[in-house]
Amino acid sequence: MTSDEQVSSVHDLLNDATQWLQYARGVTAMLADLIHEAEDFDCKHLSLSLEAIAAMTSHGTRQLGEARAQLSWEAAMEGVP
């Protein structure tokens, strides 16, 4: 992971995106298991958990978009003297 002042490489962006999307997948699976096993659950906690999953997914997909844009930019710059 790089600091905010440094430009992240495509490799760094893809690694970070993969990590955030894996976090989201893990939390989703854990939450699904808890809901299946629970006789009663707190809707407020459920909604906070779903918001966290949405935030992790959004962050990961944003990094994927940045990596794709950076790859496209690098490809376009290859032919420029």
C-alpha positions in Angstrom: 0.0 0.0 0.0 1.3 3.5 -0.8 0.8 6.8 0.9 -1.7 9.3 -0.4 1.2 11.5 -1.7 2.6 8.7 -3.9 1.1 7.6 -7.1 0.1 4.0 -6.7 1.3 1.5 -9.3 -1.2 -0.7 -11.1 0.2 -3.6 -9.2 -0.5 -1.8 -5.8 -4.0 -0.8 -6.9 -4.9 -4.3 -8.0 -3.5 -5.8 -4.7 -5.4 -3.3 -2.6 -8.6 -3.8 -4.6 -8.3 -7.6 -4.2 -7.8 -7.2 -0.5 -10.8 -4.9 0.0 -13.0 -7.2 -2.1 -11.9 -10.2 -0.1 -12.7 -8.4 3.1 -16.2 -7.6 1.8 -16.7 -11.2 0.7 -15.6 -12.5 4.1 -17.9 -10.1 6.0 -20.8 -11.0 3.8 -20.3 -14.8 4.3 -20.0 -14.3 8.1 -23.1 -12.1 8.2 -25.1 -14.6 6.1 -24.0 -17.4 8.5 -25.0 -15.4 11.6 -28.4 -14.5 10.1 -29.1 -18.2 9.2 -28.3 -19.3 12.7 -30.0 -16.4 14.6 -33.5 -16.7 15.8 -33.6 -12.9 16.2 -31.3 -10.2 15.1 -30.8 -6.4 15.5 -31.8 -4.6 12.3 -29.6 -1.6 13.3 -26.5 -3.8 13.5 -27.5 -5.6 10.3 -27.8 -2.3 8.4 -24.4 -1.1 9.7 -22.8 -4.3 8.6 -24.4 -4.0 5.1 -23.2 -0.4 4.9 -19.6 -1.6 5.8 -19.8 -4.2 3.0 -21.0 -1.6 0.5 -18.1 0.7 1.5 -15.5 -2.1 1.2 -16.9 -3.1 -2.2 -17.0 0.5 -3.4 -13.4 1.1 -2.3 -12.2 -2.1 -4.1 -14.1 -1.4 -7.3 -12.9 2.3 -7.3 -9.3 1.0 -7.1 -9.9 -1.4 -9.9 -11.2 1.5 -12.0 -8.1 3.5 -11.2 -5.8 0.6 -12.1 -7.6 0.2 -15.5 -7.4 3.9 -16.2 -3.7 3.9 -15.3 -3.1 0.9 -17.6 -4.9 2.6 -20.4 -2.9 5.8 -19.8 0.4 3.9 -19.8 -0.6 2.1 -23.1 -1.5 5.4 -24.7 1.8 7.0 -23.6 3.9 4.2 -25.1 3.7 5.6 -28.6 4.2 9.2 -27.6 7.8 10.5 -28.0 
